[in-house]
């Protein structure tokens, strides 16, 4: 809406919708004409509410003429029975201000940048604390009024004055002596405080004032270092609330006598690492030595897990009284080999278990750890990725703890791969091939997962053995026997009627897979034996002779009939070039033999 078409009714509607302050700020561009402002200021007082809203809008409008603001101020002060009469009041002025709106009009005038400065003195001495508080926030308030308001009996006025950006050090000093901490805490809003003010606020008796000043004041690094070295816990924690803290200040905080400060400092350093690197990489050996000697067990364990740790620090932490610290060092991939060998001589089970999981431990030390026969160590070795297959096979046969944990890792992955050919997110350690003796030991275990491991990890199971295994009460073991490559076709056929639907489905799937493999076409190869290729169509072969492209006989479990010799007899042996290859189909096993064989296996 343009200024030419704007009316007083439009402005009043905007005020009722948005409020006085928002309407005054929104109508700055284009500016409201002076005639409309004059019209709003002289509305008849028949409608008290409308006249009060109009006068408040004019008093708050930042582009109102100064003479109009002064006229409104004089009228409001003269209409106020508690204020002294104005000598400049025009008795014939058409302005009439409702009594209920005087304080609100004066409060808006006190914050208007176009209000004449001499009127601020009268506002600062007004009886209403709301008016004095608005005057206390004005940046052009004279110095004498600033001192007067610093001793105002209303704490709200003094709080507003403390945040005034035009305060000088003498005014701030007067407010520093205020007995109300809420007044002193508002001094921390000073944009560029002098060092004297910052020091006084940082040493305030009130913890609220002190910590707020340390956390928010914009000061030089020297003052931050002084606060960091004061060894007061609340001050040091307040320093850590800053968004940006110089590195030298963080180093000082790391040497704090308070564990809470040191933990917060480490957390702040870790948060600044964009790539998620260990915070210890930002510390030198002196910082780490301080934490290793004077820190809590949690801090010493954190140092022990540092990716770069000097040998003397490792030797110090290896003799720590807390077992968790030693275990953290034993699990560190940066562990020195001499320190690792020292750990193996101490017979400390938690430390040895952590050492068994460390991928940097050499193979000979791994064998020494396995020789301890500690259940925790053997369980940790089961999750080791680079375990020697010979040692893994030995432990599978001799350690129930090792085999049970290894089975939990390997069997689930094997079942997933057999089902859909995919692997999970976590890759289990490689599974060694088991001989029959070791596999039989595992097959006698009470846990089905271990028995499944015995079936899947041993390629030497016989068909008769798999028939026995397929009668295991655990469905997972029966499925493993069915999926074994040595399982007989009859086993797959019989176990399709298993009462467990998963076992029956696995048997059908295995049978279909074998059937598809047997029906794959066999590529024929023409044997030339040095004879040049023919350039014309070949002659038909004599009857009774098989061609060179004949498919080789397919192996069959019932193939026990020898191939009959050809009609050429010994002449083919004496003269190989005249021999004619003969393809003999294997004779099918009699039905009676198949039944006897199935009965024997069952």
C-alpha positions, 0 to 999 in steps of 0.5 A, spaced: 500 500 500 502 506 497 503 512 502 498 516 498 492 511 499 494 510 506 489 512 511 488 512 518 483 507 518 488 502 515 493 504 520 489 502 526 487 496 523 494 494 522 495 496 529 490 492 532 492 486 527 500 486 529 501 490 535 504 497 536 511 495 535 511 491 529 506 496 526 511 502 527 517 498 524 513 495 518 510 502 516 517 505 515 517 504 508 514 508 505 514 513 510 507 515 513 506 522 511 506 527 517 499 529 516 496 522 517 501 522 524 498 528 526 491 526 524 492 519 529 495 524 534 489 528 535 483 523 534 477 524 539 477 521 545 470 519 545 473 512 543 478 511 549 482 505 546 482 507 539 485 514 541 490 510 546 493 506 540 493 511 535 498 515 540 502 509 542 503 508 535 505 515 533 510 515 540 513 509 537 514 511 530 521 512 529 520 517 523 515 521 527 517 529 527 521 531 533 516 537 534 510 532 534 513 527 539 515 533 544 508 535 544 505 528 545 511 528 551 509 535 554 501 533 554 502 526 557 507 529 562 502 535 564 496 530 564 500 525 569 498 528 576 504 525 579 509 529 574 511 536 575 507 541 569 511 542 563 512 550 562 512 548 554 505 545 554 500 549 549 494 550 553 490 550 546 493 543 544 488 539 541 492 533 544 488 529 549 491 523 552 487 518 556 490 517 563 490 509 562 495 510 556 500 515 559 505 510 562 505 506 555 505 513 551 511 515 555 515 508 555 514 508 547 517 516 547 523 514 551 525 508 546 524 513 540 530 515 537 527 522 534 525 524 542 529 530 543 534 529 549 532 534 554 525 530 554 529 524 557 531 527 563 524 528 565 523 521 563 528 518 567 525 522 573 518 519 572 514 516 578 513 510 573 518 505 574 516 502 567 518 509 564 524 510 568 526 503 565 525 505 558 529 511 559 535 507 562 535 503 555 536 509 551 543 510 548 543 518 548 541 518 556 546 524 559 551 521 564 548 525 570 541 521 569 545 514 568 548 515 575 542 517 578 538 511 575 544 506 577 542 508 584 534 507 582 530 503 588 527 499 583 532 493 581 528 492 574 531 499 572 538 498 574 538 491 570 536 495 564 541 500 565 546 495 566 545 493 559 545 500 556 551 500 551 553 507 552 555 506 559 562 508 561 567 505 566 565 509 572 557 507 571 559 500 571 563 501 577 557 503 580 553 498 578 558 493 580 557 495 587 550 493 587 547 488 592 542 484 587 546 479 583 541 480 577 544 487 576 551 485 576 550 479 571 547 484 566 553 487 566 556 481 562 552 483 556 557 489 555 560 488 548 567 490 549 568 490 556 575 493 559 579 488 563 578 491 570 570 490 569 572 483 566 576 481 572 571 484 577 566 480 574 570 474 574 571 474 581 564 476 583 562 473 590 556 470 586 557 464 582 552 465 577 555 472 575 562 469 576 561 463 571 556 467 566 562 472 565 567 467 564 563 464 559 561 470 555 565 476 556 569 477 550 576 478 553 584 477 551 587 470 551 591 473 557 585 473 561 583 467 559 589 463 561 589 467 568 582 464 569 584 457 566 590 457 571 585 459 577 584 452 579 577 453 581 572 448 578 566 452 576 570 457 573 574 452 569 568 449 567 565 455 565 571 456 560 569 450 557 562 453 555 565 457 550 565 456 542 572 457 541 577 456 546 585 457 544 589 451 544 594 454 550 588 455 554 586 447 553 592 445 555 592 449 562 585 446 563 588 439 562 592 440 568 587 442 572 586 438 579 579 437 578 577 430 574 571 433 571 575 439 568 579 434 565 574 430 562 570 436 559 577 438 556 578 431 553 571 431 550 572 438 547 578 436 544 575 430 541 569 434 538 573 439 535 576 433 531 572 433 524 575 426 522 573 423 529 581 422 530 583 420 537 584 426 542 590 424 544 593 426 538 593 433 539 596 432 546 604 432 547 607 427 552 607 431 558 600 432 557 599 424 557 604 423 562 600 428 567 594 424 566 597 417 566 600 419 573 595 424 576 588 422 572 583 417 575 582 410 572 578 412 566 583 417 564 589 413 565 585 408 561 583 413 555 591 415 555 592 407 554 588 407 548 592 412 545 594 411 537 600 414 538 603 412 545 611 412 547 614 406 550 616 409 557 608 411 557 607 404 556 611 401 561 608 406 566 601 404 564 603 396 564 604 397 572 598 401 573 594 398 579 588 398 576 586 392 571 582 396 567 588 400 565 592 395 563 587 391 559 586 398 555 593 398 554 593 390 552 588 392 547 592 397 544 594 396 537 600 400 538 602 396 544 610 395 544 612 387 543 616 388 549 610 390 553 606 385 550 611 379 552 611 382 559 604 381 560 604 374 558 608 373 564 603 376 569 598 371 569 592 376 569 586 373 565 583 380 563 589 383 561 591 376 557 584 376 554 585 383 551 591 381 549 588 375 545 584 380 541 589 385 539 591 384 532 598 386 533 600 381 537 605 376 534 603 369 533 608 366 538 605 370 543 598 368 541 600 360 542 603 362 549 596 365 551 592 359 548 597 355 553 594 358 559 587 355 558 584 360 561 576 360 558 576 368 557 583 368 553 580 362 549 574 365 548 577 372 546 582 368 541 575 365 538 574 372 535 581 373 532 581 374 525 588 372 523 589 366 528 593 360 525 589 355 522 593 350 525 592 353 532 585 354 531 584 346 529 587 344 535 583 349 539 577 346 536 579 339 538 581 341 545 577 347 548 570 347 549 570 355 550 574 356 544 569 351 539 563 354 542 565 361 541 567 360 534 561 356 532 557 362 534 561 366 529 561 361 523 555 357 523 550 363 522 554 366 516 555 359 513 547 358 514 546 365 511 551 364 505 547 357 503 540 360 504 541 366 499 549 367 497 550 373 501 554 375 507 552 379 513 556 386 515 561 382 520 565 378 517 567 372 521 574 369 522 576 364 516 574 357 518 579 351 518 578 345 515 577 339 520 579 332 519 575 326 521 577 325 528 577 333 530 570 333 527 567 327 531 569 330 537 565 337 535 560 332 533 559 329 540 558 336 543 551 338 547 550 345 543 547 344 536 551 350 533 558 346 535 555 340 531 553 344 525 560 347 525 563 339 525 559 338 519 560 344 515 567 344 516 569 337 515 569 335 507 571 328 509 564 326 511 562 319 508 555 318 506 553 313 511 556 318 517 551 323 514 545 319 514 547 318 522 548 325 522 541 327 519 538 323 525 540 329 529 534 332 534 536 339 532 534 341 525 540 346 524 544 339 524 540 336 520 540 341 515 547 342 515 548 334 513 543 335 507 547 341 505 553 337 505 556 336 498 557 328 500 550 327 502 547 321 498 541 323 493 537 318 497 538 322 503 535 328 500 529 324 497 528 321 504 528 328 508 523 331 504 518 328 508 522 331 515 516 333 520 520 340 520 518 344 515 525 348 514 529 341 514 524 339 508 525 345 504 532 345 505 532 337 502 528 339 496 532 345 495 538 341 495 535 336 491 533 341 485 540 344 485 543 337 484 538 336 478 539 342 475 547 341 475 546 334 472 542 337 466 547 342 464 549 341 457 556 338 456 561 342 451 564 337 446 571 337 443 573 335 437 580 331 437 584 332 431 590 328 433 594 332 428 589 331 422 588 337 418 581 340 418 576 337 413 574 342 407 568 338 405 562 335 409 564 329 413 562 322 411 557 318 415 560 314 420 560 306 419 554 303 423 556 300 430 562 306 431 561 312 436 563 319 433 569 323 436 563 328 439 560 323 443 559 325 450 563 322 456 559 317 461 556 321 467 558 318 474 553 315 478 553 312 485 550 306 482 556 305 477 559 298 479 558 295 472 565 295 468 565 297 461 565 292 456 571 291 451 569 293 444 569 288 438 576 290 436 579 286 442 586 286 442 587 289 435 585 296 438 591 295 444 596 293 439 594 298 434 591 304 437 590 308 431 585 303 429 581 303 435 574 305 435 572 309 441 566 306 444 561 309 449 558 304 454 552 307 458 552 304 465 547 299 467 542 302 472 542 299 479 537 294 480 531 296 484 532 291 489 539 293 490 537 300 491 532 298 497 537 294 500 542 300 500 537 305 503 535 300 508 542 299 510 543 306 511 537 308 514 
